[in-house]
Amino acid sequence: MTDKTSRAVPVENFHGVLVADPFRWLEDPMSDETKEFVRNQNVQTREVLDALTVRHSIRKRLETLWRLPQYFTPVKAAGRLFFLQNDGQKNQPALYVVDADQAGDTPRLLVDPNQMSDNGTVALTQYSVRRDGTKVAYATAKGGSDWQIIRVVDVESGENETDFIQWCKFTTPAWHPDGSGFFYTRFPERDESGVADQSQNAAVYFHVLGTDQSADELVYARPDAPELGFYPHVSHDGKYLFLHVTKGTDRETRLYVRELEGSGEWQRVLDKGDAKYSLLGNEGSRVYIQTDLDAPKGRIVSFDLRSPEPEHWTEVVAEQDLPLTYADFAKDALLLLYLQDAHHVMKVRQLSSGDDYEVELPTVGSITGLFCSQRDEDAYFGLTSFLYPVSVFHLNIATGAVSSVWDASAAFDVSPYVTKQVFYESKDGTKVPMFLTHRRDLALNSDNPVLITGYGGFNISRTPAFSPAALQFVEQGGVYALANLRGGSEYGEAWHRAGMLENKQNVFDDFQSAAEYLIREGYTRPERTAIIGGSNGGLLVAACMLQRPDLYGAVVCQVPVIDMLRYHRFTVGRYWVGEYGNAEENKEQFEFMYEYSPLHNVVQGRVYPPILITTADSDDRVVPSHPYKFTATLQAASPGVNPILLRVETEAGHGAGKPISKLIDEQTDIYAFLADTIGSGKVSE
């Protein structure tokens, strides 16, 4: 569909280059024309997808796989475990509590977000337990939005208190040691248009239990630096209030602190914004942090708050060959997570002796959550892999013993399948790892359906994880491939920088080289090769489709960043400039962004593979105008050979908190589309 009305086409001058933007009218989500465009696209898409006869069998299998119990890493407080869990029959995980020494018993339900909406679109996104275990502050979000509302539940009665906190994003309440209230971060009241930037002028407040939010005390704000974000943390000894300070998605962070009691001055301990600084904990006035200053793969140092300058630091854990991705402080120990060729390795550093040991994990995979406390020798973690649903384990830090708490790995038989890791060369000779999951009896006959995914940006690693939809694809003879592209953190900051700004083309080359490897090695051929990616991964698959349409038989492009010349003008896009660049303000950055920007590289009359583009009407992170404009541009340029489908979800956002019912609907559409385009097989009844 293209716009048939008469309208002037906006043209902007970017450093002497005139760039037309014929579908800019789709940037207004509230206009009647945009709403009509979305309605028409959804009608056309549903006509195509609903006619696919394989839908029923795919949905039936997904219903079975997704309706299995789901477990999440618990938090321990006052001898109890607090955790999210879904028995597989509900749309959203709910919050439960159980005595820590009776974790196998039936837990007690505390908060059920499934009761907060008729269609499962309210999700419980964060929670924080008071130290005495009697209250829990929890946050919910509706329709996939990043906006949160914080409430408080009484643990004994299971009843909500009167507290109601609005205008929050990404904040976890930090309880005062006396339990009287908590610190949190909020923003000014939101603009309902869905287009304006909603992530400026964050401020830290203290909320006293049982009072109205209007009475909350302002603790810290920086009107001179509206782009900064603040994450409060109360030290385990109750002496200090720390602020972890961020600027959008920038890797560089800051650390501020003041004494908790009184109205003492804030100390901007680390405020240069020159490296990553993550607080781990403290012993009195000595603070432990994880940093990449002078250590691109990460290290741990300590310093006294009276002398925080780097020349006074003590190195606790030196930089290793493997990148240190996460660390936490336990009782007399540090828990360390490293990445080894894109999967996690867990080590423990005993502070009293200085000795290390490696934790023996039940499978090669990813740690999905880690809880420990400076007051306890117990730690809990989640573990997952492509053929291993998230299971939760207990670690005795003193002995290194690992025991199962909740095991989901026996839910079905995965013995017919295998995951292996291969390494291939990218265009410039760089060695790139890739995980492949498929049937053990797979024949390398160049005729298997293959689905390749990746991300390649923002220092984010894609590590092994269980996906019901991907398993369904593998069950039907497909090869599921995860390429660990440059731009992530798989091999440290150098790997990240090799895929950002002027090096972004490396990410696309890595991905295209993955497809070429699988074709060359006899796994598949282009007609049976599909690619899928979301958000920055949506940019990835869009750019690769436009650059190498000959490599792919189908494309699934989810909540993508598409307009690289204007992305920074919408919601939180301005915080991605450090990763992508700013085409308006920098001529050099314009040149390399314009060269790959998907919106500006669609060629009139060229045949592109069949593509399914997805977005959501409540996406307040990557605004829907990106996929809207991309769809309109592709359709206007298309010779009409292959379908160009836009699927717009209602009452959904960027992906977080999506109810299982909507996930099954979406994945049924995606895998039916793939079955129709690359012949990924029909599910056995």
N, C-alpha and C positions, 0 to 999 in steps of 0.2 A: 504494500500500500504506500502511496506517496500523496503528499498534500496537493490537492487540486485547486486550492484557492489562490487568488492573485495576491502576492505579497512581495515586498522588497527583500532581497537576500542580503543579510549583513555581511560586510567585508571588513576585515581588520588588517592593519599594517603591522606585521611583525618584522621589525628591523629591515624594512625595505621589501619584504615579501607580502603580497596581498593574498589573504586566506579567506575564502568564502565559507560561510556557515549556514547553509540553506535550511537546516532543521533546528535552528536555535529556538524556535517557538516551542519545541518539546521540552525546553528547560523549565517551563512553568508547569508544575505538576497540578495546579489548581485550575488551569484554563479549561474551558469546555472543549477546545480542540484537542488538547492532550488527552483528556478523558475519553473522547470519542476514538482517538487513535488507539488507546489501550484496549478499549472495548472491542474494536474491530480486530485488532491483532489477536486477542484472546479467543475470539470466535473462530477465526481462521485456524489458529493453532489447535484448538480443541477438535475441530472437524478432522484434521489430519491425525492427531494422536489417538482420538477415540475410535477411529476406524481400524486401528492396528489390532489384528486378531490375537497377537501374542500377549496383549495386555493382561488378560485374565490369569494366565499361568504365571507370569512374572509377579503380578501382585500377590497371588496366593503364596508363592514362595517367600516374598518379602515380608508378608504378614507373619509367617512362621519364624523367620530369622530375627525380625525386629521385636517380637513379643517374648523374648527371653529376658531373664533378670539382668539388670544393669547395676553395677556396683561402683562406688566412688570412694576415694580415700577419706578416712574419718579424721576428725579432730578430737583429741583427748583433753578432757577438762574434768577435774574433781572426780576422777575414777570412772568417768563415763565416756563412751564414744558417741560423737554426734556426726551424722553422715547423711549424704543424699543416696537414695536408692529408688529404683523403679522395678516393680515386680514383673514388668513386661506387659502389663495389661492397661497401663495408664499412659496418657500423653506426655506427662512431665515427671521427672524425679521429685520425690517428696523428702522432707527432712525427718530423720528418725533419731532415736536415742536408745542406748542399751548399756548395761554395765560392762566395763572393759574386760573384766574377767569372765564374762558370760556372753562373748560376742556371737557365739553360735545360737543363742536363744532368740526367740521372736522379739524383734525390737518394737518400741512404742512409737507411734506416729506423733510428730509434733506439729509440722506445718505441711499442708497439702495444697500446692498451687492449683491442682486439678479442680479444686472446689471454688476457685476464684474466677472461673470463666466457664461458659457453656461449651467452648470449642477447644480448650486446652492451649490457648494462646498466651496465658500468663505463666512465666517461668520464674523459679527461684534461682537468682543469679549469684548471690553472695550470702554468707552468714558469718557471724562472729559470736563466740560463746563467752559469757562473763566468766571470770576466773573461778568463781565458786560453783559454776555449772548450773545456776538457778534461772538464768535469763539468756535468751538468744536474740540478738539483733539480726534481722534478715532483710534482704532486698529482693524485690520482684520487679520484673519488666514485662510489659504487655506488647504483643504483636511483633516481637523481634526487635523492639527498639533498644537503644543503648541507655535510655532514661530509666532510672530506678526509683522505687519508693521503698523507704525503710520503715519497718515495723518492729515491734518487740513482742516475743512470746514468753510467757511464764512456763518453765519446764515442768513443774509439778502439776499444774492445772491444765496445761495445754491451751490456755486462753490467751488471746492477744491483749496487750496493754493498750492504753489510749494513744501511745506515741505514733506519729505519722509524719515522716520526713520526705520532702519532695525535692526536685531539681538536682538529682544526683546522677552521676555517671561513673562507673568503674571504681567506686569507692567501697572499701570494707571497713565497717565501724571498728574503732580502736577503743576498747573499754578502759575507763579509769580504774586503777587498782582497787579503789574502795567500792566499785560497782555502782556509783551514783549516776553514771551516765557514760557517754562515749564521744569521742572525736570523730568527725567525718568531713568529707569535702563535698561542697555543693557549688552550683552555678547560679547566675541570675535566672529569674523566671524565663522560660523558653519562648521563642518565637514559633508559632504554630505553622508557619508557612512550609517548613521542611527544607528550605533552601539556605537560610542564613546560617552563619557559623555559630554553633551553640556551645563551643568548647573554649571560650575565653573567660577570663576573670573568675577563675576558680578561687574559692576561699575555704579555709578550715574553720569549722565551728565546733563548739561543745554543746551537746544536748543533755539536759538533766531529765532523767526519767520522769514521766508523768506530766511534763510541761508541754506547752505549745511550741511549735518550731519557731514562731515569731520571737520567742524569748531566748533563743539560743545565743550563746556568747560567741562573738567573732574572735577567733584565736589568731589567725594569720591570713593576710591577703597581700597581694602585690599589684596594686593598680598601675604601677609603673612598668610592669611586665605581664600584661594580660594573657600572654601565651603559655605561661607556666602552669603546670599541674602539680598538685600536692597530695601525698599519700601519708597520712599520719600513722605513727607506730609508737606505742608505749613500751618502754624497756621492761624486761622481765623483772627487774628489781624495783620497778615503780618510781625510779628517780628521774628519768628523762622522757621528754616527748621529742621524738625525731620526726622529720619530714623528709621523705624521699621526693625529690623534685625533678620533674620531667618537662620536656618541651616537645609536645606532639609525639611523633614516633622516632625522634632523634635518639641515637645510641647514647649520646652523652647525657649524663644526669648530674644532679647536685645533692648535697646532704646538708640539712639544717638541723639545729638542736637547741633546746632550752631546758632548764630544769622544770619538772612537771608542776611543782607547787609554786604558787605566787605568780607574779607577772614579770619574771625576769626577761632580760634581753635575749633575742634570738641570736644564735651564733651561726653564721653561714660558714660551716666548717669546710666544705668543699664546694666552691661556687664559681669555678672558672668555666665550667661546661666544656672541659677539655678531654673527658674520658667518662667511662661508665663507672659509677660508684653504687654498689648495692649493700645496704646495711645487713649484717648477719646477726649482730648482738653486741653485748658489752659485758665486761667484768669491771664493775665500778666505773671509773672514768676512762678506762681503756676500751676502745671501740674496735670491732672487727668488721672489715668490709671486703667485698669481692670487687676487683677492679681490673681494667685492661690498660691502665696507665703504664707505659713502658713494658707491657706484656700483652700483645695482641690476642693471645689464646687464654688470657685470664690468670690471675693469681689472687691470693688472700693475704692481706696485711692487717696489722693492728697499729693503733697510735693512741696517745693520751689526748683527750679533748683540749688540754691546755697547750698542746704542741702538735696540731694536726698537719703541719706542713710535710710534704713527702720526704724531706731530708731527715725527718724524725720517725719515719715509719719503721716497723719491724716486720720483716717478711715471715709469714706463718706457713704458707703453702706456695712454693715457687711455681712459676709457669712450667707447664709440662708440654710434651709433644702433642697430646690430645687437648682440644679446646675444653675449657671448664665452662659448662653452660649454666650450672646452678649450684648453689651451696646453701647450707643452713646450719644453725647452731643448735646442738643438743647438749646434754649434760656432759661436760668435760670432753666434748668431741665435736668435730665438724663433719657433716655429711656432704660429700662431693659428687656431683654428677658430671661425667665427661662424655663426649661424643667420640666414638671410634667407628669411622666409616659409616656415620649416620645412624648408629644405634647406641643406646646408653650403656655406660659402665658406671657402677656406683662404688665409691671408695669411702672409707672412714678414716679420719685422722684423729688419733687419740692425743688430746692436748697435753695430758700429764706426762706421757712418755715420748711423744713425737712420732710414734709408730703409725704406719698405715696398714690397712688391710682392704682387700677387694671383696665386696659382697657377692656371694654366689647367687645369681639370679636364675629363676626357673627356666627362662627362655631368653633368646636373643630378641630384644624388642625395645620398647620405649617406656620410661617411667612417666606415668600420667598425672601423678600427684605425690607429694612428699610432705609428711607432717612429722615434726619433732619439736622438742621444747628444751630450753636450758634447765628446766626443772625436772626432767624425766629421762630415763635411759631407754624408753620405748620410742620406736619410730614406726610409721606406717607408710606404705607406698602402694600405688597402683601400677600394674604392669600389663602391657598389651603388645600384640604383634598382628600381622596380617591374618594368621590362622589361630589367634589366641585372644578371645574377648577379654576386656579389662577384668582382672582379678586383683584382689587386695591381699597384701601380706604384712606381717608384723616382723620387725627387725629388733632383736635384742642387741643394742649397740655395744654393750660390754663384751658379749661373747661372739657376736657376728652371726648368731643363729637366725635363720629365716623360717617362718611358719605361715601357713595359709590361714587367712581370716575368712574371706569369701572367694570361692573358686568358681569361675564361670567357664573354665576351659573344657569341661566335660559335657557341655551342653549339646554337642553334636560331634560326629566323627569327621575329623579332618585328615585322617590317614591317607585318603586318595590324593592329597594335594601336597605341594611342596613350595617353599619359598627359598630362593637363592639370590645371591648378590653377584652382579657382574660389573665390570669396569670397561668403559669404552672411551675412545678418544673423541674430543670435540673438534671443531673446525681448526682451532689453533694448536691442537695437540695436547690440550689439557685433559688429564684423566678424570672422568666423571663416574661416580658410582650409581648403580640403578638396582633396585629390588624387583624381582620377577616372581609372581605367584601364579601357579597353574597346576593342572593335573599332572601326576607323576608319569602317566603314560603318554604325555604330549608328544606328538610326532613333529619333527622339524621339516614340515613339508611346504612351507611358505603359504599355508592356507588356513592359519588360525586367526580368529578375531582377536585383536589386541587393543587394549585401552591404556593409554599413557597419560599420566598426570604429573604435575610438578608445581612449583611455586616460584622460587628464585627471586626473593626480595626481602627487604626489611630485616635482614639478619635472622630470619625465621627458618628453622630446619623442618623439613617434612620427614619424620621418622616413622618406623613401622607402626601401624595402627589397624585395629579391626574395623571392618566395614561390612555390614550385612549385604549391602547392595553389590559391593565388589566381590564378595564370596559367591553370591548368586551368579554373577558373570563368570567366575572361574568354574563353578559347578557345571556350566553349560559349555565348557571347552575353551573359555577365553583365557587370555594371558593378561593379568593386571600388572602394569609396570609403573613404578614410582622412580622418577629420575631426580637425583639430588643435585640440583643445578646451582651454579654460582649465583651469588646474591643472598644465599642463606648463610647459616652459621656452622655448617657441617665441618668446616676445617678452620674456623676462626675468622677474625676480622678481615684478613686478607682475602678470604673466599667471598665474604660479603662485598667488599669494595670492588672486587673483580666483576660484580654484576649490578652495579648501581651507577647512576648518572651517565657519564660518557661511555661507560662499559656495559650498558644495558643490553646491547646487541649480543654480548657473550651469552646471556641467559637464553636468548632465542636460538643461538647457534647450538648451545648445549642440548636444547630440547629437540631441535631438528636432527641433531646427530644421534640422539636416542632412537628416533624412528628409523633412521638410516641403518643403525646397528641391527635393530630387530628384523628389518627387511633383509639385510645382508646375511645375517646368521640363520635365515630360514624359518624364523618364527611366523612371518606373515608377509603380506604384500600391501601396497598402498591402499588398494580398494577395501581391505579388511582392517585398516588401522584407523582408530579413532583417538582423539585427544580431548581431555576434559580438565578444566581448571576454574577456580573461583577467586574473585577479588583481584589481587595482583596476578593470581594464576589465570584469571579471565583475560587480563591484558596479554598474558603469555600466549594463550591458545589463539586469541584473535590475531596477534601480530604474526605468529607462526603460520596460521592459515593464509594470511594475505601474502606472506613472503614465499611460502612453499605450498601452494594449493595442490601440487602434484603428489605430495607425500601422504595425504590423508583421505580417508573415505567418509569421515564424519567428524563434526566438532560440536562439543557441548561447552558453552561459554557462560559461566555463572557469575552473577553480580559483578560484572567486569568494570575496570577502569579503562575508558576508551578514548576520551578527548584529552589528550596530553597537553593541549595548549590552554585549556580553561579549567582543568580539574581543580586547581587550587582556589577557585572562586566559590566553591560550594562546601557547605558544612565543614568537616574536618580536613578537607583536601589540602588546605594551606600547610598542614603539618607534615605533608609528604614531600615537600619541596627538597628537603635534604637527601631524599632517596632518588627522586626523579629529576628535579631541576625546576626552573621557572622560565618558561618560554617568553613571557612578557618582558621580564627585566634583564635577561641575559641572552645576548645574541648567540654565543657559542652553544648554550644549552638549548636554545630554540632550534638550532640546526640539527643537533642529534635527536632531539625529541620529535621534531617534525618528520624526520626520516623514518621513524617506526610507529608514530602515533596511528593506531588503527583507524580512527575516524578519517584521517587524511591520506590514507594509502589504499583505499578501495578503488580498483581500476574499472572504469566503465566497460561493460560487456564481457568481462572476464568470468569464466565459470569457476566458482568456488565450491568446495564440498558442501553437502547438506549441513546446516547448522541449526542448533537449538540454543537460543539465547534466553537466559532466565534472570529475573529480577523480582523485587518485591516492593509493594507500594509504600511500605513503612521503613525502607532502608535509609537510615539517616547517617550512614557512613559513606557508602558509595552511592550517590544519588541515582535514581532510576533514569535520569536523562541520559546517562552514558549508554546503557543498552537501548533506550528508545532511539536515540540519534543513530546509533550503529545499525540497528535494524532498518530504519528508514533509508539510510544511505546505501546499505547492501541491496535492498529491494529496488531502489531507484536505479541502481547500476546493473541489476541482474538481467541476464538474457533469458531467465525463466526456466533454466534446466533443472536446478536442484532447489529443494525447499529452504526457505529462510523463515524460521519460526521464532516468535517471541512469546514467552510464557511469563505472565505477570501474576505473582502470588498476592493475594489480599490478606491483610492482617498478619503480615510477616515482615521481617527486616533483613539484616545482612546474613543471617543464618543462625546466630546464637539463640538458644531457647526455642527453636522451632519444635512444635509438638510432633509426636511420633506419627499421628495420623497424616499430618501435612508432609512429613518426610517420606512416608510410604507413597503418598500421592505423587510427590515430585519425582522420587526415584523410579516409580513405575513408568512415568512419562519418559524419563531419560533412557531407561534400559529398553523400553519398547522402541523408542526412536533408534537406539543403537542396533537392536535386533533387526529392524527394518532396513537400516542403511549399510551395516557391515556384516549382517548375517550372524549375529552372535548366538544364534541357537534358540530353540524353544525349550522352556522348562518342562521337565518330565512331570506328568500328572501324578 
